[in-house]
């Protein structure tokens, strides 16, 4: 009997909101949403005017119909007494590093999937295959305890034969859940779920499947493989058939080099390049400094500096500029982004501003000149 492949997906519960509740325990049990700009705390959504978007929400807020990605004005209609807190990404990243470090002490084979989720390979060929599932479950329990001890936060874990099923499972018993999906339980636990629960089935594919009368994963599993390939293309059709049957051979990737790093911000009100020059300059500098800090913290430098603008009519433009020497210096990044800025029209108000650094390589491979004392200027100055 071969040892089973055992993959866990760990997802922090309402991560940003949970971090805020550690700082503001008096808000526990109340509907709280994280998002928008500004620095005001403990203000309610009642009378909110702006176009901010919810980053996350507590489960009490979700019970009122509020969810991530929803506009704050819409949320104000559904939950006017919900508390609005601005996002503090520096704090969230600090907690992210803490929970991952706690997991690393118990299970070193980890794939980082973002600020609040990871995959963990719990396979162990030294364990009696008959006991492998129970041993992996015990390790998952220990991981949940270690995360709570290190951060004060709860997480939910899905344990399954592969990444696809583990990802689905981690969302089934939130918050603070531990869900085990064995090959024998796929039909009972997975097939009744909507096809949209499969990670990778987006709104367009979901709508097309519904038009074909396919609403559950079980109904998708009953479809002929070649019938799906005819309607979705060979690659996607074959993948849909495999996913519906719980097949996924992707490995847990413990190291992946980033291709780029970026920061962007959506303004509370549209900003004009001339009349709001000072505000735009501050935002521009802050984005460049934050990207530089990310690069320095992770040990990368980049040669391609990119700028992203979204205007008040929602039209988005991007420009790139490649420099000769890779950098992680905020001043250099801002100068290069300023070159990009000269190549975009500034005749409309600006809704969103972003800065990206691409073509990354390890900083250790380069001897970088210091430009820390150079002034940071752009068209906004």
C-alpha positions as CSV (number, residue, x, y, z in Angstrom):
1,X,0.0,0.0,0.0
2,X,1.6,3.3,-1.1
3,X,1.7,6.3,1.1
4,X,-1.1,8.8,0.2
5,X,-0.3,12.3,-1.0
6,X,-1.6,14.7,1.6
7,X,-1.9,18.4,0.9
8,X,-3.2,21.1,3.3
9,X,-4.4,24.5,2.4
10,X,-4.3,27.0,5.3
11,X,-6.4,30.2,5.0
12,X,-6.4,32.8,7.7
13,X,-10.0,33.8,8.8
14,X,-11.1,37.3,7.8
15,X,-7.4,38.1,8.1
16,X,-7.2,41.9,7.9
17,X,-10.4,42.3,10.0
18,X,-9.1,39.8,12.6
19,X,-5.8,41.7,12.9
20,X,-7.7,44.9,13.6
21,X,-9.9,43.2,16.2
22,X,-6.7,42.3,18.1
23,X,-5.9,46.1,18.3
24,X,-9.5,47.1,19.0
25,X,-11.1,44.3,21.1
26,X,-14.0,46.5,21.9
27,X,-15.2,45.9,18.3
28,X,-15.5,42.1,18.7
29,X,-18.9,40.8,17.9
30,X,-19.8,43.9,15.8
31,X,-19.9,44.2,12.0
32,X,-16.6,45.7,10.9
33,X,-15.4,46.4,7.4
34,X,-11.8,47.2,6.3
35,X,-11.3,49.4,3.3
36,X,-11.3,52.9,1.8
37,X,-8.7,55.6,2.5
38,X,-8.2,58.1,5.3
39,X,-7.2,57.6,8.9
40,X,-10.5,57.8,10.7
41,X,-11.3,54.9,13.0
42,X,-14.5,53.7,14.6
43,X,-16.6,55.7,12.1
44,X,-19.8,53.9,10.9
45,X,-20.8,53.5,7.3
46,X,-23.9,55.5,7.8
47,X,-23.8,58.5,5.4
48,X,-20.6,57.3,3.7
49,X,-19.9,59.2,0.5
50,X,-17.0,58.0,-1.6
51,X,-16.0,55.2,-3.9
52,X,-13.9,53.1,-1.6
53,X,-14.0,49.3,-1.8
54,X,-14.2,46.7,1.0
55,X,-11.0,44.8,1.4
56,X,-12.4,42.4,3.9
57,X,-15.1,42.2,6.6
58,X,-15.8,40.4,9.8
59,X,-18.3,37.5,9.8
60,X,-20.8,39.7,11.5
61,X,-20.7,42.1,8.6
62,X,-20.8,39.3,6.1
63,X,-24.0,38.1,7.7
64,X,-25.6,41.4,6.6
65,X,-24.7,40.8,3.0
66,X,-21.4,42.8,3.0
67,X,-18.4,41.1,1.3
68,X,-14.9,41.8,-0.1
69,X,-14.8,43.8,-3.3
70,X,-18.2,45.5,-2.6
71,X,-18.3,49.3,-2.9
72,X,-18.5,51.0,0.5
73,X,-21.5,53.1,-0.6
74,X,-23.4,49.8,-1.4
75,X,-22.2,48.4,1.9
76,X,-23.5,51.5,3.7
77,X,-27.0,50.7,2.4
78,X,-26.9,47.1,3.7
79,X,-25.1,47.8,7.0
80,X,-25.2,51.5,7.9
81,X,-24.0,50.8,11.5
82,X,-21.0,48.7,10.5
83,X,-17.7,50.1,11.6
84,X,-15.3,51.3,8.9
85,X,-11.5,50.9,9.5
86,X,-8.8,51.9,7.1
87,X,-6.4,49.2,5.9
88,X,-3.0,48.9,7.5
89,X,-1.0,46.7,5.2
90,X,2.3,47.0,7.1
91,X,0.6,45.5,10.1
92,X,-1.0,42.7,8.1
93,X,2.3,41.8,6.5
94,X,3.9,41.6,10.0
95,X,1.2,39.1,11.1
96,X,1.6,37.3,7.8
97,X,5.3,36.7,8.4
98,X,4.5,35.6,12.0
99,X,1.9,32.9,11.1
100,X,4.1,31.5,8.3
101,X,7.1,31.3,10.6
102,X,5.0,29.4,13.1
103,X,3.9,26.9,10.5
104,X,7.4,26.5,9.2
105,X,8.5,25.1,12.6
106,X,6.1,22.2,12.2
107,X,5.9,21.7,8.4
108,X,8.8,23.1,6.3
109,X,7.3,22.2,2.9
110,X,5.3,25.3,2.3
111,X,4.0,27.1,-0.8
112,X,3.4,30.8,-0.1
113,X,0.2,31.9,-1.9
114,X,-0.1,35.5,-0.6
115,X,-0.5,37.4,2.6
116,X,-3.1,35.1,4.2
117,X,-2.8,31.7,2.7
118,X,-0.3,28.8,2.1
119,X,-0.2,25.2,0.9
120,X,1.5,22.6,3.1
121,X,2.7,19.2,1.9
122,X,2.0,16.8,4.8
123,X,2.9,13.7,2.9
124,X,5.2,11.4,4.8
125,X,6.5,8.1,3.3
126,X,7.8,7.0,6.7
127,X,4.3,6.7,8.2
128,X,2.2,3.5,7.9
129,X,-0.1,4.3,5.0
130,X,-3.1,3.1,7.1
131,X,-2.3,5.8,9.6
132,X,-1.3,8.6,7.2
133,X,-4.6,10.5,7.2
134,X,-5.0,10.5,11.0
135,X,-1.4,11.6,11.5
136,X,-1.8,14.4,8.9
137,X,-5.0,15.5,10.7
138,X,-3.1,15.6,14.0
139,X,-0.4,17.7,12.4
140,X,-3.0,20.1,11.0
141,X,-4.5,20.5,14.5
142,X,-1.0,21.3,15.8
143,X,-0.5,23.8,13.0
144,X,-3.7,25.6,13.9
145,X,-2.7,25.8,17.5
146,X,0.8,27.1,16.6
147,X,-0.7,29.8,14.5
148,X,-3.1,30.9,17.3
149,X,-0.2,30.9,19.8
150,X,2.0,33.0,17.6
151,X,-0.6,35.5,16.4
152,X,-3.8,35.3,18.5
153,X,-5.6,34.6,15.2
154,X,-7.6,31.6,13.9
155,X,-7.2,29.9,10.6
156,X,-9.1,27.3,8.6
157,X,-7.4,24.3,7.0
158,X,-8.5,21.9,4.3
159,X,-6.7,18.5,4.1
160,X,-7.0,16.6,0.9
161,X,-5.1,14.5,-1.7
162,X,-4.2,17.6,-3.8
163,X,-4.1,21.4,-3.9
164,X,-7.4,21.8,-5.8
165,X,-9.4,19.8,-3.2
166,X,-7.6,21.3,-0.2
167,X,-8.4,24.8,-1.4
168,X,-12.1,24.0,-1.7
169,X,-12.0,22.2,1.7
170,X,-10.5,25.1,3.6
171,X,-13.5,27.3,2.9
172,X,-16.2,24.8,3.9
173,X,-16.1,25.1,7.7
174,X,-15.0,28.7,8.3
175,X,-14.1,30.2,10.7
176,X,-11.5,28.1,12.6
177,X,-12.4,25.0,10.6
178,X,-10.5,21.8,9.8
179,X,-12.1,19.9,6.9
180,X,-10.7,16.6,5.6
181,X,-11.6,15.4,2.1
182,X,-10.5,11.9,1.3
183,X,-10.8,10.3,-2.1
184,X,-13.9,8.4,-0.8
185,X,-15.7,11.6,0.3
186,X,-15.4,13.6,-2.9
187,X,-18.8,12.6,-4.2
188,X,-20.5,13.4,-0.8
189,X,-18.7,16.6,0.1
190,X,-17.5,18.1,-3.2
191,X,-20.0,17.2,-5.9
192,X,-23.0,19.0,-4.4
193,X,-21.1,22.3,-4.4
194,X,-21.5,25.0,-7.1
195,X,-19.0,24.9,-9.9
196,X,-17.8,28.3,-8.9
197,X,-16.2,26.8,-5.8
198,X,-13.5,25.3,-8.1
199,X,-10.5,27.7,-7.9
200,X,-10.0,28.8,-11.5
201,X,-13.7,28.8,-12.6
202,X,-14.3,32.5,-13.0
203,X,-17.5,34.4,-13.6
204,X,-17.4,34.0,-17.4
205,X,-16.8,30.2,-17.2
206,X,-19.4,29.9,-14.5
207,X,-22.0,31.7,-16.6
208,X,-21.2,29.6,-19.6
209,X,-21.6,26.4,-17.6
210,X,-24.9,27.6,-16.2
211,X,-26.1,28.3,-19.7
212,X,-25.3,24.7,-20.5
213,X,-27.3,23.6,-17.5
214,X,-24.3,22.7,-15.3
215,X,-24.5,24.2,-11.8
216,X,-22.8,21.8,-9.5
217,X,-19.4,20.1,-9.5
218,X,-21.3,16.8,-9.6
219,X,-23.1,17.8,-12.8
220,X,-19.8,18.9,-14.3
221,X,-18.3,15.5,-13.4
222,X,-21.1,13.8,-15.4
223,X,-20.1,15.6,-18.6
224,X,-18.1,13.8,-21.2
225,X,-14.5,15.0,-21.4
226,X,-14.6,15.6,-25.2
227,X,-17.9,17.3,-25.0
228,X,-16.3,19.8,-22.6
229,X,-13.3,20.2,-24.8
230,X,-15.5,21.0,-27.8
231,X,-17.2,23.8,-25.9
232,X,-14.3,25.2,-23.8
233,X,-11.2,24.3,-25.9
234,X,-8.9,21.4,-25.4
235,X,-6.9,22.7,-22.4
236,X,-9.7,24.3,-20.4
237,X,-12.2,21.5,-21.2
238,X,-9.8,18.8,-20.1
239,X,-9.0,20.7,-16.9
240,X,-12.7,21.2,-16.1
241,X,-13.2,17.4,-16.4
242,X,-10.2,16.6,-14.2
243,X,-11.2,19.3,-11.6
244,X,-14.7,17.9,-11.3
245,X,-13.3,14.5,-10.6
246,X,-10.9,15.9,-8.0
247,X,-7.7,15.3,-10.0
248,X,-4.8,17.7,-9.6
249,X,-1.1,16.8,-9.9
250,X,0.4,20.2,-9.2
251,X,3.3,20.0,-6.7
252,X,3.7,22.3,-3.6
253,X,6.2,24.8,-4.9
254,X,8.4,25.9,-2.0
255,X,10.2,28.7,-3.9
256,X,9.0,30.9,-6.7
257,X,10.9,34.0,-7.9
258,X,8.6,37.0,-8.3
259,X,8.4,38.5,-11.7
260,X,7.5,42.0,-10.4
261,X,6.4,44.0,-7.4
262,X,3.9,46.8,-7.4
263,X,2.0,49.2,-5.3
264,X,-1.1,51.2,-6.3
265,X,-3.8,53.3,-4.6
266,X,-7.3,54.4,-5.6
267,X,-8.0,57.9,-4.4
268,X,-11.1,58.8,-2.4
269,X,-11.8,61.5,-5.0
270,X,-10.4,62.1,-8.5
271,X,-7.3,64.2,-8.4
272,X,-6.3,66.8,-11.0
273,X,-2.6,66.8,-12.2
274,X,-2.4,70.6,-11.8
275,X,-4.8,71.6,-9.0
276,X,-4.0,68.5,-6.9
277,X,-0.3,68.5,-7.7
278,X,0.9,68.4,-4.1
279,X,-1.4,65.5,-3.1
280,X,-0.4,63.5,-6.2
281,X,3.3,64.1,-5.6
282,X,2.9,62.7,-2.0
283,X,1.1,59.6,-3.2
284,X,3.6,59.1,-6.0
285,X,6.6,59.3,-3.6
286,X,4.8,57.0,-1.1
287,X,4.2,54.4,-3.7
288,X,7.8,54.4,-4.9
289,X,9.1,54.2,-1.4
290,X,6.8,51.3,-0.6
291,X,7.8,49.4,-3.7
292,X,11.5,50.0,-2.8
293,X,10.9,48.8,0.7
294,X,9.3,45.6,-0.6
295,X,12.3,45.0,-2.9
296,X,14.8,45.6,-0.1
297,X,12.9,43.4,2.3
298,X,12.8,40.5,-0.1
299,X,16.2,41.0,-1.6
300,X,15.4,41.9,-5.2
301,X,16.3,44.6,-7.7
302,X,14.6,45.4,-10.9
303,X,15.3,47.1,-14.3
304,X,11.8,47.8,-15.7
305,X,9.9,50.5,-13.9
306,X,6.2,50.8,-14.8
307,X,3.5,53.4,-14.2
308,X,-0.3,52.8,-14.1
309,X,-2.9,55.5,-14.3
310,X,-6.7,55.1,-14.3
311,X,-8.7,58.2,-15.2
312,X,-12.1,59.3,-14.0
313,X,-13.7,57.7,-17.1
314,X,-12.1,54.3,-16.0
315,X,-9.7,54.2,-18.9
316,X,-6.4,52.7,-17.8
317,X,-3.0,53.4,-19.3
318,X,0.4,51.8,-18.5
319,X,3.9,52.8,-19.4
320,X,7.3,51.1,-18.8
321,X,10.8,52.4,-18.8
322,X,13.9,50.2,-18.6
323,X,16.9,51.5,-16.8
324,X,20.5,50.4,-17.3
325,X,21.3,49.2,-13.7
326,X,18.8,47.2,-11.6
327,X,17.7,49.0,-8.5
328,X,15.8,48.8,-5.2
329,X,16.3,52.6,-4.6
330,X,13.2,54.7,-4.1
331,X,14.7,57.8,-5.7
332,X,15.8,55.8,-8.8
333,X,12.4,54.2,-9.1
334,X,10.7,57.6,-8.9
335,X,12.9,59.1,-11.5
336,X,12.2,56.3,-13.9
337,X,8.5,56.4,-13.1
338,X,8.6,60.1,-13.8
339,X,9.9,59.3,-17.3
340,X,6.8,57.1,-17.8
341,X,4.6,59.9,-16.5
342,X,5.9,62.3,-19.2
343,X,4.5,59.8,-21.8
344,X,0.9,59.8,-20.6
345,X,-1.8,62.5,-21.1
346,X,-2.7,64.4,-17.9
347,X,-5.8,66.2,-19.2
348,X,-8.3,64.1,-17.2
349,X,-8.7,63.6,-13.5
350,X,-6.8,60.6,-12.0
351,X,-8.7,57.9,-10.1
352,X,-5.8,55.4,-9.5
353,X,-2.1,55.6,-9.5
354,X,0.3,52.7,-9.4
355,X,4.1,52.0,-9.6
356,X,5.6,48.6,-10.6
357,X,9.1,47.3,-10.8
358,X,9.7,44.3,-13.1
359,X,12.6,42.3,-14.6
360,X,13.6,41.3,-11.1
361,X,16.9,39.6,-10.1
362,X,18.5,38.9,-6.7
363,X,20.1,42.0,-5.2
364,X,23.1,39.9,-4.0
365,X,24.1,39.6,-7.7
366,X,24.6,43.3,-8.1
367,X,26.7,46.0,-6.6
368,X,24.3,48.9,-6.5
369,X,25.2,52.6,-6.4
370,X,23.6,54.6,-3.7
371,X,21.3,57.5,-4.7
372,X,19.8,58.1,-1.3
373,X,20.7,61.8,-1.4
374,X,19.2,62.5,-4.8
375,X,16.1,64.6,-4.9
376,X,12.9,62.8,-5.9
377,X,11.1,64.9,-8.5
378,X,8.5,64.2,-11.2
379,X,5.9,66.1,-13.2
380,X,3.8,66.2,-10.1
381,X,6.4,68.3,-8.3
